[in-house]
Amino acid sequence: MSPLHEHLPIERHGEVAVVSFNRPARRNAFDLGMWQGLQATMEALSADDTLRCVVLRGAGAEAFSAGADISAFAAERGGRAQEDRYAAVLHDSMQSIRLCRHPVVAMIMGWCLGGGAGIATMCDFRVGGESCRFGITARNLGIWYPYAEIDPIIQMVGTGVAAEILIEGRIFTGREAYEKGLLSRVVPDAAVPAEAMALAGRIAEGSPLSARFHKAALRRLRG
């Protein structure tokens, strides 16, 4: 499939689409254009009736994503108008994952921080390696997570663990993240790609209409 953004290539494996965050030199961090590109990509994949599952991954093994590209903040953020635009783009991008009709699997290797962890929590499944690092570092930057992005964290792990992440600033290993409920499953680092793709394959074996209904129902009933 043709990518909608140069740093977000798409591979097709039968009824499974794999989207890679391809900025390994920046630990796959997102600038504003990439956030916009992710939304466009997820909306296009959601509309594709030939798909049954989407997998999100970071290029290389060092990072799923380190989140927002801080080096781009000077140009992309600052005044009220810029902050409002950035917040709107980030919200729409994150929600495009949550609202994708197809189940979404996060393949997590290495660093999964900040907005990268936010992306992961918007997915339906999170497969991580034992040595991955999972956390949200907003407090270190003097910024905060919006309600809509905090909501799935609370739904998964409750307010106590959410406080550890957001207020205490804990960064969990893959094993700790699994024990806290942040990961759906944890496997040895080298096994992450195979396990995530096997999960996507099992999802694709089921009825797509059933999967889409159950995904929408779970989102609606937990709200």
N, C-alpha and C positions, 0 to 999 in steps of 0.2 A: 504494500500500500504506500502511496505517496505521502510523505510527511507534510503536516501543515505548519511545522516550524523546524528549522534546520537542526536544532538540538533535541528534537523529539521524534526520532525515527520510529517507524512502526514495522513490525514483522508479523506476518500471518502464518500461523501453524494450524491449518485446517480451520476449525471454528473458534480458535483462540487467537486474539490479537495481543502482541507484546509491545508495549510502549517503553522505550528506554529514555532516561534522562541523561543526555550525552554531553556533559561538560566535566569530564573527570579531572581536568586541571583545577577546577573550582569545587571539587567534591560534589559535582552535579547540583550546584546551587542555582537558584532561579532568579533571574532578573525579571523586570515587569513584562517584557515581551514573551518570556517563557511562560509566565503565569497565564497570559492571554492565549498563548499557543496551546497550553494544556487544556484550557476550557474548550477551545475550538476542536481539539483532538478528541476529547471525551464526548462532546456532543455529537461529533460525526460518527464515532464508534457506537454510541448509544442508538443512533438512528439506523444502523446497519443490521437488518434482520437476518443476515447470514451468520452473524456472530452469536456465540453462546457464553463467552467469558473474555475478560480483559485482564492482562497481567501488567503491572507497573514495576519497573526495576531501574536501578541505577547502572550506568555504564561502569564496567570494571567491578572489582571486589572491595575497593576502599570505602565506598559510600553508596547508600541508597540515595540520599540527598542530605546536604547540610542545611537545607532550607533556603531562605531568602539570601540573595547575594548582597552582603553588607557593603561591599565596595561600590555598589551601584546606588546606594541610598542617597548620596549627595546630589545626584542628578534626578533621582526618581521621587524623593520625598523631601519634606521640609515645610513649606507653607500649608495653610489649611486646605486649599484647593488640591494640592498635590497629595496630601495625606488622605483626603476623602476619595480621590480617584484610586490611589493605591489600595485602600481598604476595600473599595467596591470591586476592583479587579481580583484581589485575593479571595474575597468571599465567593464571587461567581466561579472562580477556578476551583476552589475547594468543593463547592456544592455540586459542580459538574461531575465529580467523582461519586459523591453520595447519591446523586440523582440518576446516574447512568442506569439504564434499564437492565443491563447485563451485570451479573456478579463480577466484582473486581477483586483481584488478588494482589497483595503487595509482596514482592520478593525482596527481602531485606537483608543486605550484606553490608557490613561496615557501619559507618556513621549514619544514623537516622535521627536528625536533630531539627529543632525549630519547625519551620514549615515542612520539612521532610517528614517529621513525625506527624504533623498535621495531615499531610497527604495520606500517610499510612492509616491513621485513625478514621479517615473517610472511607477506606476500603472495607469490603465485607469480610475479608480474610487477610491475615498477616502471618507470613512464614518467615521466621528469622533465624539467623545463625547464633550459636551460643556466645560468640564474642562480639556480636553487633552491639552498638551503643545507641540507646533509645532515650530521648529526652527533649524538653522544650526549654530553650535558654532565653526566653523573652525578658525575664527579670534582669539579666545581665546587660541588656540594651536599653532598659528603661521603657520598654513597650509592653503591650498587653494583648492577650488573645481575646477575640470577640466571643460573644455568647454562642453564636452558631458553630464555632469551631471547638469551644469547650464542651458543648453538649454531648457529642459522641464519646468523649473521654469519660464523662460522668456516667453515661449509660453503660460503658464497658466496665469501669473499675470503681465507681463511686467517688464521693467527694474527698474521702481521705487520701486515696492515692493521687487524685487530681491535685490536691494541695501539695503533696510531695513533689509532683512534677512542676507545678506552676509557681509555687511560693518558695518551697525549699530548694528547688532547682536540681532535683535528683536526676542523674543520668544512669539508667539501668543497663546492665549487661543483658544479653538475650535471654539467659536463664532467669534473671530477676524479672525481666519484662513479661516473660511467660507466666511466672508464678503470680505476678500482680494482675494478670488478665489482659495485658496489652498486646500480647502475641497470641494468635490462634494455636500455633505450635512452634516448637524450637527444635532444631536439628543441628548436627555438626556443620560447621561453616561450609565445607566442601559439598554438602548434600543439599544446600538451600535451593539452587536452581532446579535440580531434579525433583525435589519435593514440591516446590511451587508449581512446576509444570504438570506434575502428576495430579495435583489437586485441581488445577484448571481442566485437565483432561477428564477427571471424574465429574466435574460440574458439567462439562460439555456433553457427557454421555446422557444426561437427563433431559427431560422435556424443557425447551427454552421458555415456553409459556408458563410452565410451573415455576421455574426459577425466577422469572420476572415478577410473577404474582407474589411469590413468597418474599422476595426482596422488598417489594413495595409494601406488603402487609407488615413485615417486621418493622420497617421504618415508621409506618403510620401508627401501629399499636404501641410502640415504645415511647412515642412522643407525648 
